[in-house]
């Protein structure tokens, strides 16, 4: 019985082993192949010349802001604009009663005509009596009299012409025109009121030029001295000054979208504040900058970096150790590199240390990339 039991056990064990060997190929066939490394976009740092900059807070100021007044007395007849309207240089804004000034112009023109007739008559008499004098038919006294009359008439013509010009000027003052392209404020005097009659003439309205616009700021004396040091203590000429770029941004704007040039730098530091006044001129066609608004201002410090390394700002990450970039090494393995930052250039960030120009920086798919991961790098270009 025992022998029979042992044989049965051996047969069962042998059958189990056969079944295991038969199932093994199927099990090996179901094991998945290792996944391919993820494709990660990389780029080498962009190399270009950049200038060290200074960022300060300033204000926008109107280039021109004029209070419009009546230059001749009279009743205000018409207002030709809507409050807040944009106007062009030469547009008619106000009309003052013109009847009186038209009459004065006609009177001056009549006086000029009379003086011209008197001059022509005197000139004719001079010629006539000069001929009679040669024939000894008149005296020298008569000739001298008509010469005097001619010269007096010519002087009267000059005076009459001046009166005509003055009358035309006064008539032109009855139309108040826009002195430049700008935006009107609200009108301050209604039609029908007497204007221009007092020594302290009331303001009719105010017009403000918004394009271009000034951006003004004050830099500290230490910053001013640093700029001069970067320039080797050299003072810039006015032509050189007007070529220096200046950038501005509102508090809710990213980067510095408003670009212009430096227009004026005060010749001395204000002793009361210890600051130096600077002013830039910026195009403002869309009127995004309004006089009085606070702006961030960026100025060059005069120091130029010839071969700065720039990477996209989106490639930068941060942890407790500081700001870092992910770099793909020669073995296509991602490394973490802590870096030092320079200035911002548009959407790019200057890197002063931590990478070199041949490093492959991870610039996309950052959510998939991590230090120690083997990847398939896809080389791309950093946009300007």
C-alpha positions as CSV (number, residue, x, y, z in Angstrom):
1,X,0.0,0.0,0.0
2,X,2.8,2.3,0.9
3,X,4.5,1.7,-2.5
4,X,1.3,2.4,-4.3
5,X,0.9,5.7,-2.4
6,X,4.5,6.8,-3.2
7,X,4.0,6.1,-6.9
8,X,0.8,8.1,-6.9
9,X,2.4,11.1,-5.2
10,X,5.3,11.0,-7.6
11,X,3.0,11.0,-10.6
12,X,1.0,14.0,-9.2
13,X,4.2,16.0,-8.6
14,X,5.5,15.2,-12.1
15,X,2.2,16.3,-13.6
16,X,2.3,19.6,-11.7
17,X,5.9,20.3,-12.8
18,X,4.8,19.6,-16.5
19,X,1.9,22.0,-16.1
20,X,4.2,24.7,-14.6
21,X,6.7,24.3,-17.5
22,X,3.8,24.6,-20.0
23,X,2.5,27.8,-18.4
24,X,5.9,29.5,-18.1
25,X,6.2,30.7,-21.7
26,X,2.7,32.3,-21.5
27,X,3.7,34.1,-18.3
28,X,6.9,35.4,-19.8
29,X,5.0,36.5,-22.9
30,X,2.7,38.7,-20.7
31,X,5.6,40.7,-19.1
32,X,5.5,44.3,-20.7
33,X,8.5,45.7,-22.5
34,X,10.3,48.6,-20.7
35,X,8.7,52.0,-21.6
36,X,10.7,54.4,-23.9
37,X,12.2,57.5,-22.2
38,X,9.8,60.5,-22.5
39,X,10.5,63.1,-25.1
40,X,11.4,66.4,-23.5
41,X,12.0,69.7,-25.3
42,X,15.3,71.3,-24.5
43,X,17.3,74.3,-25.7
44,X,20.7,75.8,-25.3
45,X,20.8,79.2,-23.6
46,X,20.4,82.2,-25.9
47,X,23.5,84.4,-26.1
48,X,23.2,88.1,-26.7
49,X,24.4,91.5,-25.4
50,X,22.4,93.0,-22.6
51,X,22.8,96.1,-20.4
52,X,22.5,96.2,-16.7
53,X,19.4,98.1,-15.7
54,X,17.8,100.1,-12.8
55,X,14.2,99.7,-11.9
56,X,12.5,102.6,-10.0
57,X,9.0,104.0,-9.5
58,X,8.0,107.2,-11.3
59,X,5.0,109.0,-12.8
60,X,3.6,109.8,-16.1
61,X,3.3,113.5,-17.1
62,X,1.7,115.3,-20.0
63,X,4.0,116.8,-22.5
64,X,1.7,119.7,-23.0
65,X,-1.3,120.9,-20.9
66,X,-2.9,124.2,-21.9
67,X,-5.6,126.3,-20.3
68,X,-7.7,127.9,-23.1
69,X,-8.8,131.5,-22.5
70,X,-10.5,134.1,-24.6
71,X,-8.0,136.7,-25.9
72,X,-10.7,139.2,-26.9
73,X,-13.8,140.3,-25.0
74,X,-17.2,139.2,-26.2
75,X,-20.1,136.8,-25.6
76,X,-19.3,133.1,-26.0
77,X,-21.5,132.1,-28.9
78,X,-20.7,128.4,-29.4
79,X,-18.9,125.4,-28.0
80,X,-17.8,123.0,-30.8
81,X,-16.7,119.9,-28.9
82,X,-18.0,117.4,-26.4
83,X,-16.4,117.2,-23.0
84,X,-13.5,114.6,-23.1
85,X,-13.4,114.5,-26.9
86,X,-10.1,113.8,-28.8
87,X,-9.3,116.8,-31.1
88,X,-6.7,117.5,-33.7
89,X,-4.4,120.6,-33.9
90,X,-6.4,123.5,-35.5
91,X,-9.9,122.1,-34.6
92,X,-12.4,124.8,-33.7
93,X,-13.3,124.6,-30.1
94,X,-15.1,127.9,-29.2
95,X,-16.6,130.8,-31.1
96,X,-16.9,134.3,-29.5
97,X,-19.2,137.0,-30.9
98,X,-17.7,138.2,-34.2
99,X,-19.9,141.1,-35.4
100,X,-17.9,143.8,-33.6
101,X,-14.5,142.5,-34.9
102,X,-15.8,142.1,-38.5
103,X,-16.9,145.7,-38.4
104,X,-13.6,146.9,-37.0
105,X,-11.8,145.0,-39.9
106,X,-14.0,146.7,-42.5
107,X,-13.3,150.1,-40.9
108,X,-9.5,149.4,-41.0
109,X,-9.8,148.3,-44.6
110,X,-11.7,151.4,-45.6
111,X,-9.0,153.6,-43.9
112,X,-6.3,151.7,-45.9
113,X,-8.2,152.3,-49.1
114,X,-8.5,156.1,-48.3
115,X,-4.8,156.3,-47.5
116,X,-4.0,154.6,-50.8
117,X,-6.2,157.0,-52.8
118,X,-4.6,160.0,-51.1
119,X,-1.1,158.6,-51.8
120,X,-2.0,158.1,-55.5
121,X,-3.4,161.7,-55.8
122,X,-0.3,163.2,-54.1
123,X,2.0,161.2,-56.4
124,X,0.1,162.5,-59.5
125,X,0.4,166.1,-58.2
126,X,4.1,165.8,-57.6
127,X,4.6,164.8,-61.2
128,X,2.5,167.6,-62.5
129,X,4.1,170.4,-60.4
130,X,7.6,169.1,-61.1
131,X,6.9,169.5,-64.9
132,X,5.5,173.0,-64.3
133,X,8.5,173.9,-62.3
134,X,10.8,173.0,-65.2
135,X,8.7,175.4,-67.3
136,X,8.9,178.0,-64.6
137,X,5.1,178.0,-64.3
138,X,5.0,177.3,-60.6
139,X,7.2,177.6,-57.5
140,X,9.4,175.1,-55.6
141,X,7.1,175.6,-52.7
142,X,4.2,173.9,-54.5
143,X,6.4,170.9,-55.5
144,X,7.6,170.5,-51.9
145,X,4.0,170.6,-50.6
146,X,2.9,167.7,-52.8
147,X,6.0,165.7,-52.0
148,X,5.1,166.2,-48.3
149,X,1.5,165.0,-49.0
150,X,2.8,161.9,-50.9
151,X,5.1,160.9,-48.0
152,X,2.3,161.5,-45.5
153,X,-0.1,159.4,-47.4
154,X,2.5,156.6,-47.6
155,X,2.9,156.7,-43.9
156,X,-0.8,156.6,-43.5
157,X,-0.9,153.5,-45.6
158,X,1.6,151.8,-43.3
159,X,-0.6,152.7,-40.3
160,X,-3.7,151.6,-42.0
161,X,-2.1,148.3,-43.0
162,X,-1.2,147.7,-39.4
163,X,-4.8,148.5,-38.3
164,X,-6.0,145.9,-40.8
165,X,-3.6,143.3,-39.5
166,X,-4.6,144.1,-35.9
167,X,-8.3,143.8,-36.8
168,X,-7.7,140.5,-38.6
169,X,-5.8,139.2,-35.6
170,X,-8.6,140.2,-33.2
171,X,-11.2,138.6,-35.5
172,X,-9.1,135.4,-35.5
173,X,-9.1,135.4,-31.7
174,X,-12.9,135.0,-31.7
175,X,-12.2,131.4,-32.8
176,X,-10.4,129.4,-30.1
177,X,-8.5,126.5,-31.9
178,X,-6.8,123.5,-30.5
179,X,-3.1,124.2,-30.2
180,X,-2.1,120.5,-30.6
181,X,-3.5,117.0,-30.8
182,X,-5.0,116.1,-27.5
183,X,-7.9,115.3,-25.3
184,X,-10.3,118.0,-24.0
185,X,-11.4,118.3,-20.4
186,X,-14.9,119.5,-19.6
187,X,-15.9,123.0,-20.7
188,X,-15.8,125.5,-17.8
189,X,-18.0,128.3,-19.2
190,X,-21.3,127.9,-20.9
191,X,-22.3,129.6,-24.1
192,X,-23.9,133.0,-23.6
193,X,-21.5,134.2,-20.9
194,X,-19.2,137.2,-21.3
195,X,-15.6,136.2,-21.6
196,X,-12.3,137.9,-22.0
197,X,-13.4,141.1,-20.4
198,X,-11.3,141.1,-17.2
199,X,-7.6,141.2,-16.6
200,X,-7.8,137.7,-15.0
201,X,-9.6,136.0,-17.9
202,X,-11.5,132.9,-16.9
203,X,-10.4,129.6,-18.4
204,X,-12.8,128.2,-21.0
205,X,-11.4,124.6,-20.9
206,X,-8.2,122.6,-20.6
207,X,-6.6,120.5,-23.3
208,X,-4.0,117.8,-22.6
209,X,-1.6,116.1,-25.0
210,X,-1.4,112.4,-24.3
211,X,0.7,111.1,-27.2
212,X,3.6,111.1,-26.6
213,X,3.8,111.3,-22.9
214,X,6.6,112.0,-20.3
215,X,7.7,109.4,-17.8
216,X,9.6,111.1,-14.9
217,X,11.5,109.6,-12.0
218,X,14.1,110.4,-9.4
219,X,17.2,108.3,-8.9
220,X,19.3,108.4,-5.8
221,X,22.7,110.1,-5.7
222,X,24.3,106.7,-5.2
223,X,22.7,105.3,-8.3
224,X,23.6,108.3,-10.3
225,X,27.2,108.0,-9.2
226,X,27.2,104.2,-10.1
227,X,25.9,105.1,-13.6
228,X,28.7,107.7,-14.0
229,X,31.2,105.1,-12.9
230,X,29.9,102.6,-15.5
231,X,30.3,105.4,-18.1
232,X,34.0,106.0,-17.0
233,X,32.9,109.4,-15.5
234,X,32.0,110.6,-19.0
235,X,29.0,113.0,-19.4
236,X,26.8,112.1,-22.4
237,X,26.1,114.7,-25.1
238,X,22.4,115.6,-25.7
239,X,22.5,113.5,-28.9
240,X,23.8,110.5,-27.0
241,X,21.3,111.1,-24.2
242,X,18.3,111.0,-26.7
243,X,19.4,107.5,-27.8
244,X,19.3,105.9,-24.4
245,X,16.2,103.6,-24.1
246,X,13.7,103.9,-21.3
247,X,10.9,101.5,-20.5
248,X,7.8,101.8,-18.4
249,X,4.9,99.6,-17.1
250,X,1.8,100.1,-15.1
251,X,1.4,98.2,-11.9
252,X,-0.9,95.6,-13.5
253,X,1.3,95.0,-16.6
254,X,3.8,92.2,-17.1
255,X,7.3,93.2,-18.3
256,X,7.9,96.7,-19.6
257,X,5.6,97.1,-22.7
258,X,6.0,100.9,-23.0
259,X,9.3,101.9,-24.7
260,X,10.8,105.2,-25.5
261,X,14.0,107.2,-25.0
262,X,15.6,109.4,-22.4
263,X,14.7,113.0,-23.0
264,X,16.2,115.0,-20.1
265,X,18.5,114.6,-17.1
266,X,18.7,117.4,-14.5
267,X,22.2,119.0,-14.5
268,X,22.5,118.6,-10.7
269,X,21.3,116.5,-7.8
270,X,18.6,118.1,-5.7
271,X,20.2,118.9,-2.3
272,X,16.9,118.6,-0.4
273,X,16.0,115.1,-1.6
274,X,19.4,113.8,-2.6
275,X,18.0,112.6,-6.0
276,X,18.5,113.3,-9.6
277,X,15.5,114.1,-11.9
278,X,15.3,112.1,-15.2
279,X,12.6,112.3,-17.8
280,X,11.8,110.0,-20.8
281,X,9.5,110.4,-23.8
282,X,7.3,107.5,-24.7
283,X,4.8,107.0,-27.5
284,X,1.3,106.6,-26.1
285,X,-1.0,106.2,-29.1
286,X,-3.5,104.0,-27.2
287,X,-3.4,106.4,-24.2
288,X,-2.6,103.6,-21.8
289,X,-0.5,106.0,-19.7
290,X,-2.4,108.9,-18.2
291,X,-0.8,112.0,-16.5
292,X,-0.2,111.4,-12.8
293,X,-0.4,107.6,-12.9
294,X,2.4,105.7,-11.1
295,X,4.6,103.6,-13.3
296,X,7.6,101.2,-13.0
297,X,10.5,102.7,-14.9
298,X,13.6,100.7,-16.2
299,X,16.7,102.6,-17.1
300,X,20.1,101.2,-18.4
301,X,22.9,101.5,-15.8
302,X,25.6,102.0,-18.5
303,X,27.1,98.5,-17.9
304,X,27.0,96.2,-20.9
305,X,27.3,92.4,-20.7
306,X,28.5,91.2,-24.1
307,X,27.6,87.5,-24.0
308,X,24.9,87.1,-21.5
309,X,23.1,83.7,-21.2
310,X,19.3,83.9,-21.4
311,X,16.7,81.3,-20.8
312,X,12.9,81.4,-20.8
313,X,11.5,82.5,-17.5
314,X,9.0,79.6,-17.6
315,X,12.0,77.2,-17.4
316,X,12.9,78.5,-13.9
317,X,11.8,76.6,-10.8
318,X,12.3,77.2,-7.1
319,X,12.6,75.1,-4.0
320,X,14.1,75.6,-0.5
321,X,17.6,75.6,-2.1
322,X,16.8,78.6,-4.4
323,X,16.1,79.0,-8.1
324,X,17.1,76.2,-10.4
325,X,17.0,74.8,-13.9
326,X,16.7,71.2,-15.1
327,X,19.6,70.3,-17.4
328,X,19.9,67.2,-19.6
329,X,23.5,65.8,-19.3
330,X,25.5,63.9,-21.9
331,X,23.9,60.6,-20.7
332,X,20.4,62.1,-21.3
333,X,19.7,62.2,-17.6
334,X,18.1,65.3,-16.0
335,X,20.1,67.2,-13.4
336,X,19.1,70.0,-11.1
337,X,21.3,73.1,-11.4
338,X,20.9,76.0,-9.0
339,X,21.5,79.3,-10.7
340,X,22.1,83.0,-10.0
341,X,19.8,85.4,-11.8
342,X,20.6,88.7,-13.6
343,X,18.2,91.0,-15.2
344,X,15.0,90.3,-17.1
345,X,15.0,90.8,-20.9
346,X,11.4,90.6,-22.2
347,X,10.3,87.0,-21.5
348,X,13.8,85.8,-21.0
349,X,15.9,85.7,-17.8
350,X,19.7,86.3,-17.6
351,X,21.6,83.6,-15.8
352,X,24.9,84.8,-14.3
353,X,26.1,81.5,-12.9
354,X,25.2,77.8,-12.8
355,X,25.1,76.9,-16.5
356,X,27.2,77.4,-19.6
357,X,26.2,78.1,-23.2
358,X,26.3,74.4,-24.3
359,X,24.0,73.1,-21.6
360,X,20.7,71.6,-22.7
361,X,18.0,73.3,-20.6
362,X,14.5,71.7,-20.2
363,X,12.1,74.4,-21.6
364,X,8.9,72.4,-21.8
365,X,7.0,69.4,-20.3
366,X,8.3,70.5,-16.9
367,X,5.5,68.5,-15.2
368,X,7.0,65.3,-16.6
369,X,10.7,66.2,-15.9
370,X,12.5,65.5,-12.7
371,X,16.1,65.1,-11.6
372,X,17.5,61.6,-12.2
373,X,15.0,60.8,-15.0
374,X,16.4,59.5,-18.3
375,X,14.7,61.3,-21.3
376,X,14.9,61.6,-25.0
377,X,15.8,65.3,-25.6
378,X,14.2,67.2,-28.4
379,X,16.3,70.2,-29.3
380,X,14.3,73.5,-29.9
381,X,15.2,77.2,-30.2
382,X,14.6,79.9,-27.7
383,X,12.5,82.7,-29.3
384,X,13.7,86.3,-29.5
